[in-house]
Amino acid sequence: MKRNSVDWILASAVTLLLIMGLIMVFSASSMIAKFEFGNMMYFFQKQILWGALSLIFMVGFSKIDYKILKRHGLPLGLMLLSILLLAGLFVFGAYSHGARRWYRLAFLRFQPSEFAKISVIIYTSYYLSTKESKLKNWKKGLMPLMALLALTVLLIYPQPDLSTSLMILIIAGCLIFVSPVPLKHLAAIALAAVPFIIFTLVRNPYQWGRVHNWWVALHDPAHAAYQLKQSLIGIGRGGLFGHGLGQSVQKFLFLPDSHTDFIFSIIGEEFGFVGTSIVLFLFLLIFFRGITVARRIHDKFGRYLSLGITLNIVLYAFINAGVVSALLPTTGLPMPFFSYGGSSLLFLSIATGILLNISRHTGNEIDELLEKHNTRQLWSKKIVISAE
């Protein structure tokens, strides 16, 4: 039986975002690159190398059967490797901008938390799909999974990186929510997380300051913090159609992080409301196609995995857009496919390739039965259906 073709709507949306992202990195980073390195192409040259590598990995993973990921203990192996890499940061990590989040490899930097996100999604999907009969039992079901998730988060949080820690918990929590886990267990986990969040905000003044600045900006944008005010000026200046590619004023060192976390503001300034709407529409398209894949796949592992990957892409996109437009507190989360950063782009593309491969297996119930039972009768059934 031939595999389905890849979901070309999903593939087209992702490819278009990838191309647009590379263009916007050049536009948004050109001035800061010239100011700091004397070369307007400095960031773009690195990003285009990562972009080419990411595209290769995305195509490659779209052709590799995703079911390999649940065999031979690979999910647990990936999880343990990510924990090891995160722990190694405290000894071998590079210190930059007040954080220790990267390994420096020659002229490149590798951020293990990006690898950890995919590992968490794969392991959580595998665990929930294989332990369904035990999920109603707290000790035998949910506790082992929560222990590994907690260890991962506790290694990311001190980097410091509260935003990524919370996003990992949110995505894993969404996967657990759609599983057969009792609601009382989910409620207990949510209540236990509240004191941790409050303690974190109180203990770290700069994080509480982000919440305060957001609250001020929400009620009076004129008195917002400098970065947020400049972001709103950029979006407002763009109007309906924007000023055109490369015509941003905010990228002339007025807006900090204009090529990373706040690149969506530059999109708004150069392409206006129409341009930002197109970008958000493409992410919505990815969401609906990803949910469609999750609904149509008969393999439970594939269902959880496609949902987790979809949420990882879309939640990041809309939270980033909300931060840049002062609808949400500043988080430091990148805009998928747009923000400058090789590790994020590479692992995001790998995850997307896996999602594209899952889309090729949708509706193939006979293959799922064969994998589960592997009997001659089912082989015969498959041959009969193929003939028909």
PEHU-V210047 format. One record per residue. RES is the residue in one letter. PHI is phi as a letter, one per 30 degrees, with the letter a starting at -180 (none if undefined). NEAR is the number of other C-alpha atoms within 12 Angstrom. Layout:
res=RES phi=PHI near=NEAR
res=RES phi=PHI near=NEAR
//
This chain:
res=M phi=none near=18
res=K phi=d near=15
res=R phi=d near=20
res=N phi=d near=19
res=S phi=d near=20
res=V phi=d near=27
res=D phi=d near=30
res=W phi=d near=22
res=I phi=d near=24
res=L phi=d near=34
res=A phi=d near=32
res=S phi=d near=20
res=A phi=d near=29
res=V phi=d near=43
res=T phi=d near=30
res=L phi=d near=25
res=L phi=d near=36
res=L phi=d near=37
res=I phi=d near=24
res=M phi=d near=31
res=G phi=d near=36
res=L phi=d near=38
res=I phi=d near=32
res=M phi=d near=43
res=V phi=d near=47
res=F phi=d near=38
res=S phi=d near=41
res=A phi=d near=49
res=S phi=c near=45
res=S phi=d near=33
res=M phi=d near=33
res=I phi=d near=30
res=A phi=d near=27
res=K phi=d near=21
res=F phi=d near=17
res=E phi=d near=15
res=F phi=b near=14
res=G phi=i near=13
res=N phi=b near=17
res=M phi=d near=22
res=M phi=c near=25
res=Y phi=e near=25
res=F phi=d near=37
res=F phi=d near=33
res=Q phi=d near=23
res=K phi=d near=26
res=Q phi=d near=36
res=I phi=d near=30
res=L phi=d near=22
res=W phi=d near=32
res=G phi=d near=38
res=A phi=d near=23
res=L phi=d near=23
res=S phi=d near=33
res=L phi=d near=33
res=I phi=d near=22
res=F phi=d near=25
res=M phi=d near=31
res=V phi=d near=26
res=G phi=d near=22
res=F phi=d near=30
res=S phi=d near=31
res=K phi=c near=27
res=I phi=c near=22
res=D phi=e near=22
res=Y phi=d near=33
res=K phi=d near=31
res=I phi=d near=20
res=L phi=d near=30
res=K phi=c near=29
res=R phi=c near=18
res=H phi=h near=12
res=G phi=i near=16
res=L phi=d near=20
res=P phi=e near=32
res=L phi=d near=28
res=G phi=d near=21
res=L phi=d near=30
res=M phi=d near=35
res=L phi=d near=23
res=L phi=d near=24
res=S phi=d near=34
res=I phi=d near=31
res=L phi=d near=23
res=L phi=d near=29
res=L phi=d near=37
res=A phi=d near=29
res=G phi=d near=23
res=L phi=d near=28
res=F phi=d near=23
res=V phi=c near=16
res=F phi=c near=18
res=G phi=d near=23
res=A phi=d near=24
res=Y phi=c near=19
res=S phi=a near=14
res=H phi=h near=10
res=G phi=i near=13
res=A phi=b near=20
res=R phi=b near=30
res=R phi=b near=36
res=W phi=b near=36
res=Y phi=c near=27
res=R phi=c near=19
res=L phi=c near=13
res=A phi=h near=8
res=F phi=c near=10
res=L phi=c near=18
res=R phi=b near=24
res=F phi=c near=30
res=Q phi=c near=35
res=P phi=d near=39
res=S phi=d near=44
res=E phi=d near=40
res=F phi=d near=37
res=A phi=d near=44
res=K phi=e near=42
res=I phi=d near=42
res=S phi=d near=40
res=V phi=d near=47
res=I phi=d near=48
res=I phi=d near=44
res=Y phi=d near=41
res=T phi=d near=49
res=S phi=d near=41
res=Y phi=d near=41
res=Y phi=d near=40
res=L phi=d near=40
res=S phi=d near=29
res=T phi=c near=23
res=K phi=c near=27
res=E phi=e near=25
res=S phi=d near=17
res=K phi=c near=22
res=L phi=d near=29
res=K phi=d near=22
res=N phi=c near=18
res=W phi=d near=25
res=K phi=d near=14
res=K phi=d near=18
res=G phi=c near=27
res=L phi=d near=33
res=M phi=d near=22
res=P phi=e near=22
res=L phi=d near=34
res=M phi=d near=30
res=A phi=d near=19
res=L phi=d near=29
res=L phi=d near=37
res=A phi=d near=25
res=L phi=d near=26
res=T phi=d near=39
res=V phi=d near=35
res=L phi=d near=26
res=L phi=d near=30
res=I phi=d near=40
res=Y phi=e near=30
res=P phi=d near=25
res=Q phi=d near=32
res=P phi=c near=30
res=D phi=a near=32
res=L phi=d near=32
res=S phi=d near=30
res=T phi=d near=36
res=S phi=e near=35
res=L phi=d near=31
res=M phi=d near=36
res=I phi=d near=41
res=L phi=d near=39
res=I phi=d near=28
res=I phi=d near=35
res=A phi=d near=43
res=G phi=d near=34
res=C phi=d near=28
res=L phi=d near=39
res=I phi=d near=40
res=F phi=d near=27
res=V phi=d near=24
res=S phi=d near=33
res=P phi=d near=24
res=V phi=d near=31
res=P phi=e near=21
res=L phi=d near=18
res=K phi=d near=15
res=H phi=d near=25
res=L phi=d near=29
res=A phi=d near=16
res=A phi=d near=15
res=I phi=d near=27
res=A phi=d near=21
res=L phi=d near=14
res=A phi=d near=15
res=A phi=d near=21
res=V phi=d near=15
res=P phi=e near=14
res=F phi=d near=21
res=I phi=d near=22
res=I phi=d near=17
res=F phi=d near=16
res=T phi=d near=23
res=L phi=d near=20
res=V phi=d near=17
res=R phi=d near=14
res=N phi=c near=19
res=P phi=e near=15
res=Y phi=d near=19
res=Q phi=d near=25
res=W phi=d near=22
res=G phi=d near=20
res=R phi=d near=28
res=V phi=d near=26
res=H phi=d near=23
res=N phi=d near=31
res=W phi=d near=32
res=W phi=d near=23
res=V phi=d near=23
res=A phi=d near=30
res=L phi=d near=25
res=H phi=c near=14
res=D phi=a near=16
res=P phi=e near=24
res=A phi=d near=20
res=H phi=c near=19
res=A phi=d near=28
res=A phi=d near=27
res=Y phi=e near=20
res=Q phi=d near=33
res=L phi=d near=41
res=K phi=d near=31
res=Q phi=d near=36
res=S phi=d near=43
res=L phi=d near=38
res=I phi=d near=30
res=G phi=d near=39
res=I phi=d near=38
res=G phi=d near=29
res=R phi=d near=27
res=G phi=d near=31
res=G phi=i near=23
res=L phi=d near=20
res=F phi=c near=22
res=G phi=i near=27
res=H phi=c near=26
res=G phi=j near=23
res=L phi=e near=25
res=G phi=i near=25
res=Q phi=c near=25
res=S phi=d near=40
res=V phi=c near=31
res=Q phi=d near=41
res=K phi=d near=40
res=F phi=d near=26
res=L phi=i near=24
res=F phi=d near=26
res=L phi=c near=35
res=P phi=d near=29
res=D phi=h near=34
res=S phi=d near=42
res=H phi=c near=41
res=T phi=c near=39
res=D phi=d near=39
res=F phi=c near=48
res=I phi=d near=49
res=F phi=d near=54
res=S phi=d near=51
res=I phi=d near=56
res=I phi=e near=55
res=G phi=d near=44
res=E phi=d near=42
res=E phi=d near=35
res=F phi=b near=33
res=G phi=i near=30
res=F phi=d near=28
res=V phi=d near=22
res=G phi=d near=29
res=T phi=d near=35
res=S phi=d near=21
res=I phi=d near=22
res=V phi=d near=35
res=L phi=d near=31
res=F phi=d near=22
res=L phi=d near=31
res=F phi=d near=39
res=L phi=d near=26
res=L phi=d near=28
res=I phi=d near=39
res=F phi=d near=33
res=F phi=d near=24
res=R phi=d near=35
res=G phi=d near=43
res=I phi=d near=29
res=T phi=d near=26
res=V phi=d near=39
res=A phi=d near=35
res=R phi=d near=23
res=R phi=c near=24
res=I phi=d near=31
res=H phi=d near=28
res=D phi=d near=34
res=K phi=d near=33
res=F phi=d near=36
res=G phi=d near=48
res=R phi=d near=39
res=Y phi=d near=42
res=L phi=d near=50
res=S phi=d near=48
res=L phi=d near=46
res=G phi=d near=46
res=I phi=d near=45
res=T phi=d near=44
res=L phi=d near=41
res=N phi=d near=44
res=I phi=d near=44
res=V phi=d near=36
res=L phi=d near=31
res=Y phi=d near=36
res=A phi=d near=36
res=F phi=d near=30
res=I phi=d near=33
res=N phi=d near=34
res=A phi=d near=40
res=G phi=d near=31
res=V phi=d near=36
res=V phi=d near=45
res=S phi=c near=38
res=A phi=i near=37
res=L phi=d near=24
res=L phi=b near=25
res=P phi=d near=31
res=T phi=d near=35
res=T phi=b near=35
res=G phi=i near=32
res=L phi=d near=40
res=P phi=d near=42
res=M phi=d near=45
res=P phi=e near=48
res=F phi=i near=48
res=F phi=c near=49
res=S phi=d near=45
res=Y phi=d near=42
res=G phi=l near=40
res=G phi=d near=38
res=S phi=d near=37
res=S phi=d near=39
res=L phi=d near=43
res=L phi=d near=37
res=F phi=d near=37
res=L phi=d near=44
res=S phi=d near=41
res=I phi=d near=36
res=A phi=d near=45
res=T phi=d near=51
res=G phi=d near=37
res=I phi=d near=43
res=L phi=d near=55
res=L phi=d near=46
res=N phi=d near=38
res=I phi=d near=49
res=S phi=d near=42
res=R phi=d near=34
res=H phi=c near=37
res=T phi=d near=34
res=G phi=i near=26
res=N phi=c near=27
res=E phi=d near=22
res=I phi=d near=30
res=D phi=d near=28
res=E phi=d near=23
res=L phi=d near=20
res=L phi=d near=20
res=E phi=d near=16
res=K phi=d near=14
res=H phi=c near=13
res=N phi=h near=16
res=T phi=c near=15
res=R phi=d near=12
res=Q phi=d near=14
res=L phi=d near=20
res=W phi=d near=20
res=S phi=d near=15
res=K phi=d near=20
res=K phi=d near=23
res=I phi=d near=17
res=V phi=d near=13
res=I phi=d near=15
res=S phi=d near=15
res=A phi=d near=9
res=E phi=d near=8
//
